[in-house]
């Protein structure tokens, strides 16, 4: 087997990017956590048509992922370094990044988006109900919203200084059903698997002194794949993040 070498983008590995806002920076942070967060965006692909709004896009990797499928993706985040990085790193004609604080009204016209998504953001918002009202306003009628947020099992607040409020299941369900025509609430869990496969590589062949060709035309590719599981509400099983899939 030959060795597959990967060339890393040095722009991601140097500099003084501010990670103080609980935001993952590809290249700076663990690939495990990148895979963990990208799983949400891969799930969103099945609803990803037309115009998409990503609330709390961070450093832009998820918005960029969906822009490969959607007609247009707009990523918003209140953190200027994140938006600056995203604009420089991910350049697509159908991808826009805006600096905006989601604690204030969204800067879009009514009925603008076909899909609105947000992952690990709602707990950072001071007025969560106001944001959900804005989401309903800027989303197109009959289209979709998906949100994921950590869960408070016993109703107590966590100790994270960046979190304003962490929902219990009951609070989360009530908040979304107040706003949306249809709101299905699940517990979201993830399972990371190690996947390996043999791939063909185009390399110049050489012959060793004993006549054996090298390197091999085959390479072993090993990677992780994280799969989400959505579980129906169950009084005996409250494990996982809270996940809402809604129709506007």
Beta strands, then each sheet from edge to edge (+ up, - down):
strand 1: 51-55
strand 2: 72-77
strand 3: 95-99
strand 4: 113-119
strand 5: 139-149
strand 6: 182-200
strand 7: 206-207
strand 8: 213-214
strand 9: 218-232
strand 10: 241-247
sheet 1: 3+ 2+ 1+ 4+ 5+ 10- 6+ 9-
sheet 2: 7+ 8-
end
